[in-house]
Amino acid sequence: MDTSSAKERRALILQLLEQKEEVRVDEISQTTGISEVTIRKDLTILQNRHLLLRTRGGAMRKPVENPNEDTTISKKRMFNFKEKERIGEEAAKMIKEGDFIMLDSGTTTMEVARHLGKFQHLRIITNAMNIATELMNYRRFDVVLLGGNVRMNSHSMVGPLALSVLRNFSRYKLFLGVDSFSFENGVSTPNLEEALLNQIMIQQADKVIAVFDSSKFNKRSFVHVADAKELDCIITDSALPSGMTSKLQKAGIEVRIV
């Protein structure tokens, strides 16, 4: 193949990733005869187009997220991380000094936790061990971690004890992580225990703010969590399906796009 044009070079890189999960810059350079500097630029462009993931020294095939798979938190981090970061930053703008908030487990809600640096006084409940650890780094917030059984895939606390403790709290701003969403079927998740906990979170919240990237739209998982109308606000990125914003707004749901 003539790899002189940018389009052909990038097509070849994607072909190489179809053959193997990960490739190195020096390997691509040897295969194509193109300089490593040029290849690194190509990899950055392909990553910005959501076609691969950059790694140290190369790139890897972008994994495809299955809405019915109970994906581990470490794998979820690889999906749309830039979008999640921007969503977390926008979500933090909905918080005021002294607020009482609930952070659900998830990689996007973790980004909310990472954007709380401007606050001095917050009361925060979470069902996620890793988010509680992140919050402790601030050394100034009142943090409650729900007890219960630990789900290794999500680092979250679930089960009867978590539900019992959660019922003691109400009137908080809930930042809800979402595995799958459709306008017709609402929020759903692959795990029953997570669904039961989320349902109580939503029932007792003053405001429900769902934070999730556009890849979660028009998907459905095994267990129903909530109808779309139970959400007060959705924060997502600009790649959401055509017409979805107006449909949500007509239903009375605030939509914030990053």
LOZALO-962954 format. One record per residue: residue number from 1; residue in three letters; x, y, z of N, C-alpha, C in turn. Coordinates in nm, 3 decimals. Layout:
    nr   rest       nxx       nyy       nzz      caxx      cayy      cazz       cxx       cyy       czz
   NUM    Ala         X         Y         Z         X         Y         Z         X         Y         Z
...
//
This chain:
    nr   rest       nxx       nyy       nzz      caxx      cayy      cazz       cxx       cyy       czz
     1    Met     0.084    -0.121     0.000     0.000     0.000     0.000     0.087     0.125     0.000
     2    Asp     0.048     0.221    -0.080     0.114     0.351    -0.077     0.067     0.425     0.048
     3    Thr     0.161     0.447     0.140     0.124     0.509     0.267     0.161     0.657     0.271
     4    Ser     0.173     0.718     0.153     0.216     0.858     0.150     0.106     0.953     0.195
     5    Ser    -0.022     0.919     0.172    -0.131     1.008     0.211    -0.173     0.979     0.355
     6    Ala    -0.218     1.087     0.423    -0.260     1.072     0.563    -0.374     0.972     0.576
     7    Lys    -0.469     0.979     0.483    -0.585     0.890     0.488    -0.543     0.744     0.480
     8    Glu    -0.449     0.714     0.391    -0.403     0.576     0.373    -0.320     0.528     0.492
     9    Arg    -0.237     0.618     0.546    -0.158     0.582     0.665    -0.250     0.542     0.780
    10    Arg    -0.352     0.625     0.804    -0.441     0.600     0.918    -0.526     0.477     0.896
    11    Ala    -0.563     0.452     0.771    -0.638     0.330     0.740    -0.553     0.207     0.769
    12    Leu    -0.425     0.216     0.737    -0.335     0.102     0.763    -0.318     0.077     0.912
    13    Ile    -0.308     0.185     0.989    -0.297     0.170     1.134    -0.419     0.097     1.189
    14    Leu    -0.538     0.136     1.144    -0.661     0.070     1.190    -0.665    -0.076     1.144
    15    Gln    -0.612    -0.104     1.027    -0.605    -0.243     0.979    -0.513    -0.325     1.069
    16    Leu    -0.402    -0.267     1.108    -0.309    -0.337     1.197    -0.376    -0.368     1.331
    17    Leu    -0.459    -0.275     1.378    -0.529    -0.298     1.505    -0.642    -0.399     1.492
    18    Glu    -0.690    -0.423     1.372    -0.787    -0.530     1.350    -0.720    -0.666     1.364
    19    Gln    -0.592    -0.671     1.329    -0.518    -0.797     1.332    -0.465    -0.829     1.471
    20    Lys    -0.433    -0.727     1.549    -0.384    -0.748     1.686    -0.435    -0.635     1.775
    21    Glu    -0.448    -0.662     1.902    -0.513    -0.567     1.993    -0.431    -0.442     2.015
    22    Glu    -0.298    -0.453     2.009    -0.211    -0.339     2.040    -0.093    -0.335     1.944
    23    Val    -0.055    -0.216     1.902     0.062    -0.199     1.815     0.150    -0.088     1.872
    24    Arg     0.280    -0.096     1.842     0.375     0.004     1.888     0.412     0.097     1.774
    25    Val     0.453     0.218     1.809     0.492     0.318     1.709     0.606     0.266     1.624
    26    Asp     0.709     0.208     1.687     0.823     0.159     1.609     0.784     0.046     1.514
    27    Glu     0.688    -0.037     1.558     0.638    -0.145     1.473     0.566    -0.090     1.351
    28    Ile     0.482     0.012     1.371     0.411     0.075     1.259     0.510     0.140     1.163
    29    Ser     0.612     0.205     1.220     0.713     0.272     1.139     0.787     0.173     1.049
    30    Gln     0.822     0.058     1.107     0.892    -0.045     1.028     0.803    -0.101     0.919
    31    Thr     0.674    -0.113     0.948     0.580    -0.170     0.851     0.552    -0.073     0.736
    32    Thr     0.544     0.056     0.768     0.501     0.155     0.669     0.613     0.237     0.609
    33    Gly     0.729     0.244     0.680     0.836     0.331     0.635     0.814     0.477     0.666
    34    Ile     0.711     0.506     0.748     0.679     0.643     0.787     0.749     0.677     0.918
    35    Ser     0.789     0.801     0.935     0.862     0.840     1.056     0.775     0.825     1.180
    36    Glu     0.839     0.801     1.293     0.766     0.783     1.418     0.696     0.912     1.460
    37    Val     0.752     1.026     1.428     0.688     1.155     1.460     0.554     1.166     1.389
    38    Thr     0.552     1.132     1.261     0.428     1.139     1.183     0.326     1.039     1.235
    39    Ile     0.372     0.921     1.271     0.280     0.817     1.322     0.217     0.861     1.453
    40    Arg     0.294     0.922     1.541     0.238     0.970     1.668     0.128     1.073     1.644
    41    Lys     0.150     1.160     1.545     0.046     1.259     1.511    -0.079     1.188     1.460
    42    Asp    -0.059     1.085     1.377    -0.173     1.008     1.325    -0.250     0.941     1.438
    43    Leu    -0.178     0.885     1.533    -0.243     0.817     1.646    -0.325     0.915     1.728
    44    Thr    -0.273     1.034     1.748    -0.347     1.137     1.824    -0.476     1.174     1.751
    45    Ile    -0.467     1.191     1.620    -0.586     1.226     1.540    -0.689     1.113     1.547
    46    Leu    -0.644     0.989     1.535    -0.735     0.874     1.540    -0.799     0.860     1.677
    47    Gln    -0.724     0.891     1.782    -0.781     0.886     1.916    -0.887     0.994     1.932
    48    Asn    -0.860     1.114     1.881    -0.958     1.223     1.891    -1.086     1.192     1.815
    49    Arg    -1.075     1.102     1.717    -1.193     1.058     1.642    -1.257     0.934     1.704
    50    His    -1.206     0.894     1.822    -1.260     0.781     1.898    -1.245     0.648     1.824
    51    Leu    -1.135     0.635     1.748    -1.113     0.513     1.670    -1.009     0.420     1.733
    52    Leu    -0.934     0.469     1.831    -0.838     0.386     1.903    -0.806     0.452     2.036
    53    Leu    -0.725     0.385     2.117    -0.679     0.441     2.245    -0.527     0.447     2.244
    54    Arg    -0.473     0.562     2.279    -0.327     0.576     2.288    -0.274     0.502     2.410
    55    Thr    -0.159     0.442     2.396    -0.089     0.379     2.506     0.054     0.431     2.507
    56    Arg     0.127     0.398     2.611     0.268     0.439     2.615     0.344     0.368     2.502
    57    Gly     0.388     0.445     2.406     0.466     0.387     2.296     0.385     0.334     2.180
    58    Gly     0.252     0.352     2.181     0.174     0.298     2.071     0.026     0.326     2.085
    59    Ala    -0.054     0.224     2.048    -0.199     0.238     2.053    -0.262     0.100     2.068
    60    Met    -0.386     0.099     2.116    -0.459    -0.026     2.126    -0.598    -0.010     2.066
    61    Arg    -0.653    -0.122     2.024    -0.786    -0.125     1.967    -0.886    -0.074     2.070
    62    Lys    -0.978     0.010     2.027    -1.078     0.061     2.119    -1.179    -0.047     2.150
    63    Pro    -1.196    -0.080     2.280    -1.292    -0.186     2.315    -1.435    -0.140     2.291
    64    Val    -1.522    -0.235     2.266    -1.663    -0.206     2.246    -1.738    -0.242     2.374
    65    Glu    -1.811    -0.145     2.430    -1.881    -0.166     2.556    -2.015    -0.233     2.532
    66    Asn    -2.039    -0.342     2.604    -2.163    -0.418     2.593    -2.255    -0.378     2.707
    67    Pro    -2.376    -0.325     2.677    -2.464    -0.277     2.784    -2.511    -0.388     2.877
    68    Asn    -2.505    -0.513     2.834    -2.549    -0.625     2.918    -2.433    -0.694     2.989
    69    Glu    -2.314    -0.643     2.970    -2.197    -0.700     3.037    -2.169    -0.622     3.165
    70    Asp    -2.145    -0.693     3.274    -2.111    -0.629     3.401    -1.962    -0.596     3.397
    71    Thr    -1.929    -0.488     3.330    -1.790    -0.454     3.300    -1.717    -0.406     3.425
    72    Thr    -1.590    -0.443     3.438    -1.510    -0.400     3.553    -1.480    -0.251     3.543
    73    Ile    -1.457    -0.189     3.658    -1.431    -0.046     3.663    -1.303    -0.011     3.588
    74    Ser    -1.203    -0.100     3.592    -1.076    -0.074     3.523    -1.095    -0.071     3.373
    75    Lys    -1.185    -0.155     3.321    -1.213    -0.156     3.177    -1.298    -0.036     3.139
    76    Lys    -1.394     0.001     3.224    -1.480     0.116     3.195    -1.400     0.245     3.182
    77    Arg    -1.288     0.255     3.256    -1.207     0.376     3.250    -1.157     0.405     3.108
    78    Met    -1.147     0.300     3.027    -1.093     0.317     2.892    -1.194     0.374     2.795
    79    Phe    -1.322     0.375     2.831    -1.426     0.422     2.740    -1.447     0.573     2.756
    80    Asn    -1.425     0.648     2.649    -1.465     0.790     2.644    -1.419     0.871     2.764
    81    Phe    -1.294     0.856     2.802    -1.247     0.919     2.925    -1.246     1.071     2.917
    82    Lys    -1.221     1.128     2.798    -1.221     1.275     2.786    -1.361     1.331     2.805
    83    Glu    -1.460     1.263     2.748    -1.598     1.305     2.765    -1.640     1.298     2.911
    84    Lys    -1.599     1.192     2.978    -1.634     1.175     3.119    -1.572     1.286     3.204
    85    Glu    -1.451     1.323     3.170    -1.385     1.431     3.245    -1.461     1.562     3.230
    86    Arg    -1.504     1.594     3.108    -1.579     1.718     3.085    -1.717     1.714     3.152
    87    Ile    -1.778     1.597     3.151    -1.908     1.581     3.218    -1.892     1.603     3.368
    88    Gly    -1.787     1.547     3.425    -1.761     1.565     3.568    -1.739     1.711     3.605
    89    Glu    -1.668     1.783     3.519    -1.644     1.925     3.542    -1.774     2.004     3.536
    90    Glu    -1.860     1.973     3.440    -1.989     2.042     3.428    -2.079     2.010     3.546
    91    Ala    -2.078     1.884     3.589    -2.162     1.843     3.702    -2.125     1.920     3.828
    92    Ala    -1.996     1.944     3.847    -1.951     2.017     3.966    -2.006     2.158     3.970
    93    Lys    -2.042     2.214     3.854    -2.100     2.348     3.849    -2.242     2.352     3.908
    94    Met    -2.303     2.235     3.923    -2.439     2.229     3.979    -2.437     2.214     4.131
    95    Ile    -2.317     2.213     4.187    -2.301     2.200     4.332    -2.271     2.336     4.392
    96    Lys    -2.328     2.362     4.510    -2.303     2.486     4.583    -2.234     2.455     4.714
    97    Glu    -2.162     2.553     4.765    -2.094     2.539     4.893    -2.194     2.497     5.000
    98    Gly    -2.159     2.393     5.076    -2.244     2.344     5.184    -2.348     2.242     5.141
    99    Asp    -2.351     2.205     5.014    -2.450     2.110     4.963    -2.435     1.971     5.025
   100    Phe    -2.546     1.900     5.023    -2.552     1.759     5.063    -2.570     1.681     4.933
   101    Ile    -2.471     1.600     4.895    -2.476     1.531     4.767    -2.453     1.381     4.784
   102    Met    -2.503     1.307     4.686    -2.481     1.163     4.678    -2.408     1.135     4.547
   103    Leu    -2.297     1.062     4.554    -2.224     1.020     4.436    -2.238     0.869     4.420
   104    Asp    -2.309     0.829     4.316    -2.324     0.689     4.282    -2.189     0.634     4.233
   105    Ser    -2.175     0.503     4.232    -2.052     0.443     4.181    -2.043     0.462     4.030
   106    Gly    -1.921     0.459     3.976    -1.902     0.471     3.832    -1.784     0.557     3.796
   107    Thr    -1.738     0.544     3.672    -1.622     0.621     3.628    -1.656     0.767     3.599
   108    Thr    -1.779     0.796     3.560    -1.817     0.936     3.537    -1.843     1.008     3.668
   109    Thr    -1.906     0.941     3.763    -1.925     1.003     3.895    -1.790     1.022     3.966
   110    Met    -1.693     0.937     3.936    -1.558     0.958     3.988    -1.503     1.092     3.938
   111    Glu    -1.534     1.127     3.812    -1.488     1.255     3.759    -1.556     1.373     3.828
   112    Val    -1.680     1.354     3.875    -1.744     1.458     3.956    -1.663     1.478     4.083
   113    Ala    -1.627     1.367     4.147    -1.549     1.374     4.272    -1.416     1.446     4.251
   114    Arg    -1.357     1.431     4.135    -1.227     1.491     4.106    -1.235     1.640     4.073
   115    His    -1.355     1.695     4.065    -1.371     1.836     4.030    -1.434     1.917     4.144
   116    Leu    -1.408     1.876     4.267    -1.466     1.943     4.383    -1.365     2.030     4.458
   117    Gly    -1.254     2.057     4.395    -1.145     2.127     4.464    -1.177     2.267     4.512
   118    Lys    -1.274     2.334     4.449    -1.305     2.474     4.488    -1.391     2.482     4.613
   119    Phe    -1.443     2.369     4.659    -1.534     2.371     4.774    -1.460     2.346     4.905
   120    Gln    -1.515     2.405     5.011    -1.459     2.387     5.145    -1.548     2.299     5.232
   121    His    -1.678     2.309     5.213    -1.772     2.237     5.301    -1.878     2.165     5.218
   122    Leu    -1.869     2.035     5.214    -1.969     1.952     5.148    -1.996     1.829     5.235
   123    Arg    -2.122     1.786     5.234    -2.157     1.656     5.294    -2.182     1.560     5.178
   124    Ile    -2.110     1.450     5.177    -2.114     1.360     5.062    -2.136     1.216     5.107
   125    Ile    -2.234     1.151     5.046    -2.254     1.007     5.065    -2.215     0.938     4.935
   126    Thr    -2.152     0.825     4.944    -2.123     0.745     4.825    -2.132     0.598     4.858
   127    Asn    -2.164     0.518     4.758    -2.164     0.373     4.773    -2.040     0.311     4.710
   128    Ala    -1.943     0.395     4.672    -1.824     0.347     4.600    -1.699     0.365     4.685
   129    Met    -1.627     0.257     4.709    -1.505     0.263     4.789    -1.399     0.352     4.724
   130    Asn    -1.383     0.341     4.593    -1.279     0.419     4.525    -1.312     0.568     4.525
   131    Ile    -1.439     0.602     4.516    -1.478     0.744     4.522    -1.458     0.799     4.663
   132    Ala    -1.491     0.720     4.765    -1.466     0.763     4.903    -1.318     0.790     4.926
   133    Thr    -1.232     0.704     4.872    -1.088     0.724     4.884    -1.044     0.852     4.815
   134    Glu    -1.100     0.878     4.697    -1.070     1.002     4.624    -1.112     1.124     4.706
   135    Leu    -1.229     1.119     4.766    -1.280     1.231     4.845    -1.196     1.257     4.969
   136    Met    -1.139     1.153     5.026    -1.056     1.170     5.146    -0.932     1.255     5.117
   137    Asn    -0.890     1.261     4.990    -0.773     1.342     4.956    -0.796     1.490     4.981
   138    Tyr    -0.922     1.533     4.982    -0.951     1.675     5.007    -0.931     1.711     5.155
   139    Arg    -0.950     1.615     5.243    -0.927     1.633     5.387    -1.014     1.741     5.451
   140    Arg    -1.131     1.769     5.392    -1.216     1.872     5.451    -1.365     1.844     5.436
   141    Phe    -1.403     1.740     5.366    -1.544     1.710     5.346    -1.593     1.607     5.447
   142    Asp    -1.723     1.614     5.475    -1.789     1.514     5.560    -1.835     1.401     5.467
   143    Val    -1.765     1.288     5.472    -1.788     1.179     5.376    -1.846     1.057     5.448
   144    Val    -1.954     1.003     5.393    -2.014     0.879     5.443    -2.006     0.773     5.334
   145    Leu    -1.946     0.660     5.366    -1.942     0.545     5.276    -2.043     0.442     5.324
   146    Leu    -2.138     0.407     5.238    -2.237     0.306     5.276    -2.167     0.172     5.304
   147    Gly    -2.215     0.102     5.406    -2.163    -0.031     5.433    -2.226    -0.133     5.341
   148    Gly    -2.190    -0.259     5.358    -2.251    -0.364     5.278    -2.151    -0.458     5.216
   149    Asn    -2.199    -0.534     5.120    -2.113    -0.626     5.047    -2.041    -0.552     4.935
   150    Val    -1.914    -0.586     4.913    -1.834    -0.518     4.811    -1.849    -0.589     4.677
   151    Arg    -1.890    -0.513     4.575    -1.891    -0.565     4.438    -1.756    -0.532     4.375
   152    Met    -1.680    -0.635     4.344    -1.544    -0.614     4.294    -1.543    -0.542     4.160
   153    Asn    -1.641    -0.570     4.072    -1.642    -0.509     3.939    -1.657    -0.358     3.943
   154    Ser    -1.738    -0.309     4.038    -1.768    -0.166     4.042    -1.711    -0.095     4.164
   155    His    -1.645    -0.168     4.255    -1.593    -0.111     4.379    -1.704    -0.051     4.464
   156    Ser    -1.827    -0.100     4.446    -1.941    -0.041     4.515    -1.991    -0.131     4.628
   157    Met    -2.065    -0.070     4.720    -2.126    -0.140     4.831    -2.272    -0.168     4.797
   158    Val    -2.315    -0.292     4.814    -2.452    -0.330     4.780    -2.506    -0.422     4.888
   159    Gly    -2.630    -0.464     4.872    -2.690    -0.561     4.963    -2.774    -0.497     5.071
   160    Pro    -2.831    -0.580     5.162    -2.925    -0.532     5.264    -2.868    -0.423     5.355
   161    Leu    -2.741    -0.436     5.396    -2.682    -0.335     5.484    -2.673    -0.200     5.414
   162    Ala    -2.627    -0.199     5.289    -2.619    -0.073     5.213    -2.756    -0.009     5.198
   163    Leu    -2.857    -0.090     5.168    -2.994    -0.038     5.154    -3.046     0.018     5.286
   164    Ser    -3.016    -0.052     5.396    -3.062    -0.009     5.528    -3.001     0.125     5.567
   165    Val    -2.871     0.140     5.544    -2.802     0.266     5.578    -2.853     0.378     5.488
   166    Leu    -2.869     0.351     5.359    -2.913     0.452     5.265    -3.048     0.511     5.302
   167    Arg    -3.137     0.431     5.358    -3.272     0.478     5.392    -3.272     0.584     5.503
   168    Asn    -3.157     0.603     5.570    -3.146     0.706     5.673    -3.122     0.845     5.616
   169    Phe    -3.096     0.854     5.485    -3.061     0.982     5.425    -3.164     1.022     5.320
   170    Ser    -3.184     1.152     5.307    -3.276     1.203     5.205    -3.243     1.349     5.176
   171    Arg    -3.312     1.405     5.074    -3.301     1.546     5.039    -3.158     1.585     4.999
   172    Tyr    -3.096     1.503     4.918    -2.962     1.530     4.866    -2.970     1.546     4.714
   173    Lys    -2.864     1.604     4.655    -2.849     1.605     4.510    -2.779     1.474     4.471
   174    Leu    -2.847     1.397     4.389    -2.792     1.269     4.347    -2.725     1.282     4.211
   175    Phe    -2.599     1.242     4.202    -2.529     1.231     4.075    -2.523     1.082     4.041
   176    Leu    -2.608     1.045     3.946    -2.633     0.905     3.915    -2.550     0.858     3.796
   177    Gly    -2.474     0.750     3.816    -2.404     0.686     3.705    -2.502     0.599     3.627
   178    Val    -2.484     0.592     3.495    -2.579     0.522     3.410    -2.505     0.425     3.318
   179    Asp    -2.550     0.300     3.315    -2.493     0.202     3.222    -2.562     0.207     3.087
   180    Ser    -2.694     0.221     3.088    -2.772     0.223     2.963    -2.892     0.316     2.980
   181    Phe    -2.929     0.384     2.871    -3.044     0.474     2.876    -3.115     0.477     2.741
   182    Ser    -3.247     0.474     2.745    -3.328     0.506     2.628    -3.448     0.585     2.676
   183    Phe    -3.501     0.670     2.589    -3.614     0.754     2.629    -3.735     0.668     2.666
   184    Glu    -3.755     0.559     2.590    -3.871     0.473     2.611    -3.856     0.385     2.736
   185    Asn    -3.736     0.335     2.761    -3.715     0.239     2.870    -3.644     0.297     2.992
   186    Gly    -3.597     0.419     2.982    -3.531     0.483     3.096    -3.392     0.430     3.123
   187    Val    -3.356     0.429     3.251    -3.223     0.387     3.296    -3.225     0.238     3.328
   188    Ser    -3.121     0.167     3.286    -3.110     0.025     3.320    -2.965    -0.012     3.345
   189    Thr    -2.944    -0.127     3.407    -2.811    -0.171     3.446    -2.803    -0.323     3.441
   190    Pro    -2.684    -0.381     3.426    -2.673    -0.527     3.421    -2.691    -0.596     3.556
   191    Asn    -2.679    -0.520     3.668    -2.673    -0.584     3.799    -2.795    -0.551     3.885
   192    Leu    -2.861    -0.653     3.937    -2.982    -0.635     4.017    -2.956    -0.559     4.146
   193    Glu    -2.849    -0.592     4.217    -2.820    -0.526     4.344    -2.792    -0.376     4.325
   194    Glu    -2.720    -0.343     4.218    -2.697    -0.202     4.188    -2.829    -0.131     4.157
   195    Ala    -2.916    -0.199     4.082    -3.045    -0.140     4.046    -3.129    -0.109     4.169
   196    Leu    -3.136    -0.203     4.264    -3.214    -0.182     4.385    -3.162    -0.062     4.465
   197    Leu    -3.030    -0.050     4.473    -2.970     0.062     4.547    -2.999     0.195     4.475
   198    Asn    -2.985     0.195     4.343    -3.012     0.316     4.265    -3.157     0.360     4.279
   199    Gln    -3.249     0.266     4.284    -3.390     0.300     4.297    -3.418     0.374     4.427
   200    Ile    -3.356     0.331     4.538    -3.373     0.400     4.666    -3.306     0.536     4.662
   201    Met    -3.187     0.544     4.601    -3.119     0.673     4.586    -3.210     0.775     4.519
   202    Ile    -3.274     0.732     4.410    -3.360     0.822     4.332    -3.483     0.863     4.411
   203    Gln    -3.545     0.768     4.480    -3.666     0.796     4.557    -3.643     0.902     4.664
   204    Gln    -3.525     0.902     4.725    -3.500     0.988     4.840    -3.423     1.116     4.806
   205    Ala    -3.394     1.135     4.677    -3.317     1.252     4.637    -3.407     1.373     4.615
   206    Asp    -3.354     1.491     4.641    -3.421     1.617     4.607    -3.411     1.644     4.458
   207    Lys    -3.295     1.610     4.402    -3.271     1.632     4.260    -3.186     1.518     4.206
   208    Val    -3.226     1.465     4.089    -3.154     1.351     4.029    -3.084     1.400     3.902
   209    Ile    -2.952     1.397     3.905    -2.869     1.442     3.793    -2.796     1.321     3.738
   210    Ala    -2.833     1.277     3.619    -2.769     1.161     3.557    -2.648     1.208     3.476
   211    Val    -2.533     1.147     3.500    -2.410     1.184     3.431    -2.361     1.065     3.351
   212    Phe    -2.365     1.077     3.218    -2.320     0.966     3.135    -2.288     1.014     2.994
   213    Asp    -2.193     0.949     2.930    -2.153     0.990     2.796    -2.252     0.937     2.692
   214    Ser    -2.242     0.989     2.571    -2.341     0.963     2.466    -2.345     0.817     2.420
   215    Ser    -2.240     0.740     2.449    -2.241     0.599     2.407    -2.345     0.517     2.482
   216    Lys    -2.400     0.570     2.591    -2.498     0.495     2.670    -2.641     0.513     2.619
   217    Phe    -2.662     0.605     2.524    -2.797     0.631     2.473    -2.847     0.518     2.383
   218    Asn    -2.980     0.502     2.384    -3.049     0.403     2.300    -2.998     0.261     2.324
   219    Lys    -2.971     0.233     2.451    -2.929     0.099     2.492    -3.015     0.054     2.610
   220    Arg    -3.020    -0.076     2.629    -3.101    -0.132     2.738    -3.028    -0.249     2.801
   221    Ser    -3.016    -0.246     2.933    -2.955    -0.357     3.007    -3.063    -0.444     3.071
   222    Phe    -3.020    -0.544     3.146    -3.112    -0.644     3.199    -3.214    -0.589     3.299
   223    Val    -3.169    -0.499     3.388    -3.253    -0.459     3.501    -3.293    -0.312     3.491
   224    His    -3.423    -0.285     3.498    -3.475    -0.149     3.494    -3.445    -0.077     3.626
   225    Val    -3.399     0.047     3.616    -3.370     0.128     3.734    -3.475     0.237     3.753
   226    Ala    -3.499     0.315     3.647    -3.591     0.429     3.659    -3.641     0.470     3.521
   227    Asp    -3.760     0.529     3.518    -3.810     0.588     3.394    -3.738     0.719     3.367
   228    Ala    -3.735     0.760     3.242    -3.669     0.886     3.206    -3.726     1.004     3.284
   229    Lys    -3.857     1.003     3.307    -3.922     1.116     3.375    -3.878     1.132     3.520
   230    Glu    -3.812     1.031     3.577    -3.763     1.041     3.715    -3.632     1.119     3.724
   231    Leu    -3.573     1.152     3.609    -3.449     1.229     3.606    -3.481     1.378     3.594
   232    Asp    -3.413     1.460     3.672    -3.431     1.604     3.663    -3.336     1.666     3.560
   233    Cys    -3.219     1.606     3.546    -3.116     1.663     3.458    -3.029     1.552     3.403
   234    Ile    -2.985     1.567     3.278    -2.887     1.477     3.218    -2.770     1.561     3.170
   235    Ile    -2.650     1.521     3.209    -2.529     1.586     3.159    -2.456     1.484     3.072
   236    Thr    -2.433     1.521     2.947    -2.372     1.429     2.852    -2.288     1.507     2.751
   237    Asp    -2.233     1.436     2.652    -2.151     1.503     2.551    -2.231     1.524     2.422
   238    Ser    -2.170     1.593     2.328    -2.242     1.642     2.210    -2.274     1.535     2.106
   239    Ala    -2.227     1.412     2.125    -2.251     1.308     2.025    -2.378     1.228     2.053
   240    Leu    -2.468     1.281     2.134    -2.592     1.209     2.163    -2.678     1.199     2.037
   241    Pro    -2.768     1.101     2.029    -2.846     1.078     1.907    -2.926     1.200     1.864
   242    Ser    -2.945     1.214     1.733    -3.021     1.326     1.676    -3.163     1.329     1.731
   243    Gly    -3.206     1.448     1.770    -3.342     1.466     1.820    -3.361     1.432     1.967
   244    Met    -3.259     1.373     2.030    -3.274     1.329     2.169    -3.288     1.449     2.263
   245    Thr    -3.211     1.554     2.239    -3.215     1.671     2.328    -3.355     1.730     2.336
   246    Ser    -3.417     1.754     2.221    -3.551     1.813     2.220    -3.654     1.719     2.283
   247    Lys    -3.638     1.590     2.261    -3.730     1.492     2.318    -3.723     1.495     2.471
   248    Leu    -3.601     1.502     2.524    -3.582     1.506     2.669    -3.635     1.638     2.727
   249    Gln    -3.606     1.747     2.660    -3.650     1.878     2.709    -3.802     1.889     2.710
   250    Lys    -3.867     1.833     2.610    -4.013     1.833     2.605    -4.072     1.754     2.721
   251    Ala    -3.995     1.656     2.770    -4.040     1.577     2.885    -4.008     1.644     3.018
   252    Gly    -3.952     1.766     3.012    -3.923     1.840     3.134    -3.788     1.810     3.195
   253    Ile    -3.699     1.745     3.120    -3.567     1.709     3.170    -3.465     1.812     3.121
   254    Glu    -3.392     1.872     3.213    -3.285     1.964     3.176    -3.171     1.884     3.111
   255    Val    -3.119     1.934     3.001    -3.008     1.868     2.933    -2.888     1.963     2.926
   256    Arg    -2.776     1.919     2.976    -2.651     1.997     2.968    -2.554     1.919     2.882
   257    Ile    -2.504     1.984     2.777    -2.414     1.917     2.683    -2.276     1.979     2.692
   258    Val    -2.174     1.895     2.702    -2.036     1.943     2.712    -1.963     1.915     2.581
//
